[in-house]
Amino acid sequence: MSHFKSLSDEKLVAITLQKQGDAAAAFAQLFNRYQKKVSAYLSYQTQLDHSHIQDILQDAFLTAWNKIEQLHDPEKFFQWIVTISRNAMIDHVRGLKRTTLLIEALSEQPQHDTTKIVATSANKLLAKLAEDERDIIALKAVFEFSFDEIAEQLNISTSAAKMRYYRAIEKLQEFIE
């Protein structure tokens, strides 16, 4: 598998698309290449504990494996897996909320923090931002996307991406002060 480390995402996706031979090893290299960044993104976006983040990560990469033929631009695997992860995170959080409501309804007593939410001071600050503001900060700060890549990911103009990013940073600075 070490010979896969030097291959581009595009080549790894091409091998994975074959779904035979070295396909699993090529996809494993994509997973190894991006799992920490995607995990960091998910942690940055939510205040869920490690086990929930790992569940979401596993779901996202399993979806990517099953739908790899839907990736139109193999060079953009990373952006694609971030989008899948974001959708998996939303589904996971919705499921947790439904479970919590069901537990509360069955027990007739409010449950305290059944999702084991972990709140650090940074996460508390980020939680004060709107979801779209957290997204843009994560894309820039965690993933080091360029403003052009952020614009493409969010379907907005580059200038709008810059403006939203700097406004979100200003809000964070106000929260700190």
N, C-alpha and C positions, 0 to 999 in steps of 0.2 A: 504494500500500500504506500510505501514511502515514495515510490516513483510518481504517485499521483500528486504529491505536494507541489511540484513545480508546474503542474498543468493549470491553465486558465479555467475560469468558471465555464466558459463556453465549451471547452473540450470535455470537462467533467460532465456537463449536462448532456453533451452528445453521446458519451459513453453510457450514461445513465438511461438515456432514451432507448437504448438497445434492449434493456430489461433482461439481459443474459450476460454470461461471462463475468466481466469485471464491473458490471453496472452497480451492484451493491457497494463495492469497494469505492467506486467513483463518487457515489452519493454520500458514502460515509466520510469521504474527504471534504465534501461540501458542508456536511454537518459539523465536522471538526473545525473547519475554517470559520464558521459563523455562529456556532452555538453560544459562545461567550458573549458576543455582541448582541445577539437576539435576546439572550437571557438578561443582559444588562438593560436593554430597551424595555423589556417587559417589567423588570423590577422598577425601572424609572417611571413607568406609566401607571403602575398600580402599587398598592402597599400590601400585596399578598406575600405570604411566606414562601420559602424556597420550594417546598413540595408542590404548591400550586403553580409556581413559575415553571417547574420541571414538567408538570402535567401539560401545561399550555405549550411549552416548547416541543414536547413529544408529539402532541396533536398536530402542531403546525408542520413539523418535518414529515410526519406520516402523510398529511394532506399533500405536501409538496411532492413526495415520492409517488403518490397515487395519481397526481395531476400534472406531472412534469411535462407531459406533451402539450399542456395548455400554456406553457411559458413561451411566448412569442419571440423574446429577445434573450437568448441564453447569457449574454454579457451582463444582464441585469438581474441575475439570480438573487443577489443580495436584496435588492429593492423588493423583489417579488416575495421572498421569504419573510421580509419585514411586514408586508401587507397581509400575508396569510397569518402571521403571528398576531398581528393586531386584531384581525377578525376572530381568531381563536380565543384571544384574551377577552374580547367583548362577550363572546358566547359563554366562556367559562364564568365570568363575573355574573352574567345574567342567571346562569344555573345556580351559582352560590346564593344569589338573592332569593331565587325561588325556593331553594332548600331551606334557607333561614326562615322565610315566611311560613313554610309548611311546618317546620319544627315549632315555631311560635304558636301557630294555630292549633297544633296537636297538643302541646303542653299547656296552652293558655297562660304561659309565663314568658315574658320577653327573654330571649337568649342574649347573652353578652358576648359579642365578638366571636361567633362560632367559626369565622374564617381565619382566626389567629392573625389579624392584621398587624403588621410590624410597622411602627411609625418612627422614622428617624427625623431629626430636625429638618434635613433637606427635603425629605418626602412631605413633611408637614407644610413646608413652604410651597412646594410644587402642587400640593393638593388644593391650595388656594386659587390656583390658576384654572382657567377653563381647559377642557380636554384638548381643544385645538392648539392652545398655547403650550401645554405640556408636550404635545406631539412635535411641534416645531422646535422646541428646545432640545428634545431628545434626538431628533434627527440631526441637529447641528452639533450639539455638545457631545452626545454619546457616540453617534455614528460618524461624525465629522463629514456629513454630506455638505456639498457645496450648495449655495443658494439656488443654482440652476437645478440640481438634483432634488432639492426640497420642493421647488416649484413644480417639477414634473411629478413627484410623488403625491403632492396635494392638489394637483390640477389648478394651479394658480400661476400668476406671472412671477418672474424673478423679483421684481421690485416689491410685489405684495409679500413675497416670502421674507425679504429683508425687513420690511416694515413690521410684519407680524412678529418676527423674531426679536427685533429691538424693542418693540412695545412690551413683549412678554418679559424681557430682561429688565426693563424699567419697572414693571410691576413687582418683580422679585426684589429689586433694590428698595422699593417703597415698603414692602413687607418686612425687610430686614431692618430698616430704619424705624 
